[in-house]
Amino acid sequence: MKSWLILISAAVVFFSCGDAASKKEPLKIGMSTTTTPESSNQTTLALTGNDAMQFDKKTLEASAGKPIKLTFRHVGKMDKRIMGHNFVLLKPDTNIVGFANQAAASGAKTDWIPNDGVAVIVHTKMLGGGQSDVIIFDAPAPGVYDFICSFPGHSSMMRGQLIVTE
């Protein structure tokens, strides 16, 4: 009886331990097996906004001239028509209150970005709860740049600074 148990155990181990490298996942239509490597020169940043009108970070840092990959996520649950959020990086010396007033007047049809974005370096799209957006841009010249959410009434609480160093 012992010899049968040993033989069965050995057979189970032998047949269950195939060559793992030879097992391949099936390739589905539209699926790629390669990934695009991120540049080691790229700064990867992440920022979230929530239903309490808060960014999770007040400062972000980057090096001048280097590419930035920013992932912005709305971690709340509310619809973008009620509690929409975006990331708007403003040009230096932009008056935040004035910009916010112009954004409110420009309306949803412009995604709350006034004057065709003349005061904006870069921005994400307006997001509702559970949505995210990724933008890639080159860091501006060294300095401190304000970022806000331009949805009406949000810029007083949803603001921060991108600090760009040499």
N, C-alpha and C positions, 0 to 999 in steps of 0.2 A: 504494500500500500504506500509506503514511504517513497519507493522508487517512482510510482506513478505521480505522486504529488510533485516530486522534484522534476520529473520529466515535463509535466504540464506547466509548472512554474517557469522552467527554462524556455519552453516553447512560447509562452506568453511574452516573456521579456524579449526574446529574439525577434518575434514578429512585430512587436509594438515599437521597437527601436530602429525604425528605418533611418535612412540618411536624410536628415532634416533639410539639407541643402538641395536635395533633389525634389522636394515638395514645393510646388509653385502654386500661388494663388491664381485663380482664373482671371484673365483680363477682361473687364467689362467694356462695352462700347462707351467711348467718351472718357475713359479712365486712362491716366498717364502713369507710367511706371517711373518716370524721372521727375525730379523736382529741380526748380531753379535755385541755385545756391544764392544766398544773400551776400551782398558785398561786405567784406570785412571792414570796409571803409564807411559803411552805412551806420547811422545811429538809429536804433529801433526804440520807439517810444510807444507807450500805451496810456490811454486816458479814458476814464469812464464818467458818465453823468447819470444821475438817478432821479427818481420822482420827487425827491426833496430839494431839487434845484441845486445840486452840489456836484462839482468836479471832485474826483478822488485825489487830485494833486493840485497844488497851487503853483508849483514851479516845475519846469522841464528844462533840461540842459542839452546843449548840442555844441558842436564845433563849427565855426564859420566855413562855409563853402562845401561842407560834406553833405551827402544825401541823408535825408531824414525819412524814415518810414514810420508814420504815425497811424496807429490803430485806435479809433475812437468807438467806444461801445456805449449804448444807452442801456443801462442795466435795470431800468425800471420796467413797468408794465403798461404805462399809459400811452395812448395813441399820440402821434406827432402833432395832430391838430389841437390837442389839449396841453401836452407836456413835451413838445418837441425840443430836441437838443442838437447843437452842432458845435464844432470847434472852428473859431474864426481867429486867425492870426492877423493882427492889425499892424499897419505901417507905423513907424515911429511918429510920435507927437499927435496921434489921432485922439481926439476927445471922445472918450468912451460914452459919456452920456449923450452927446450930440449924435454919435454914430448909432447908438441904441434907439434914439428917437427917430432917426431916419429909417432904420431897419423896420421899426414898428409901422411906420407910414408906408413903407414899400410893399408890405404884405406878403402873404404866402406864395403868391405867384412868382416872386423873386427869391423864394426860399429864405426870406428875411435878410437878404444881402442888398443894401441900397446902392444906388448910383453905379450900377454895373461893376461893383467891387473895387472902385478906385482907391479906397482906403484899406484894402485887404491884400495881404501877401498871399494867403492861401486859406481855403476853408473846406470842410467836409460838407456833405449833403445833410439836410435836416433829417433827424432820425426819430423814430418812435420806439417805445419800449421793446427790448429784445433785438434791436437792429444794430448793425455796426458798419463802419466805413473805414477804408484804408486810403491814405493819401501819401504820395512820395514827392518830396520837393527838396531843393537845395537850401541848406541853412543860410539865412541872410548874413550880412556883415556883423562883426562883433557888436554886442549891445544887449539891451533888455527890451523885449517886445511883449506887449500885452496880448493875451488871448481871452476871448469871451464866448458865451453862447448868445447868439443874436435873436433868439426867440423873444417876443415882447415880454418885458419885465424880468428877464432872467439875468441880464448882465450885471445887475447890482450884487448878485450872490455868486454867479457862475463866471468867475474871472480868475486869471492867473498870469504868470509870466514865463516866457521862454527866454532863458539866459543863454546867449551865444558867446562863446569864448574863442580866442584865436586858435 
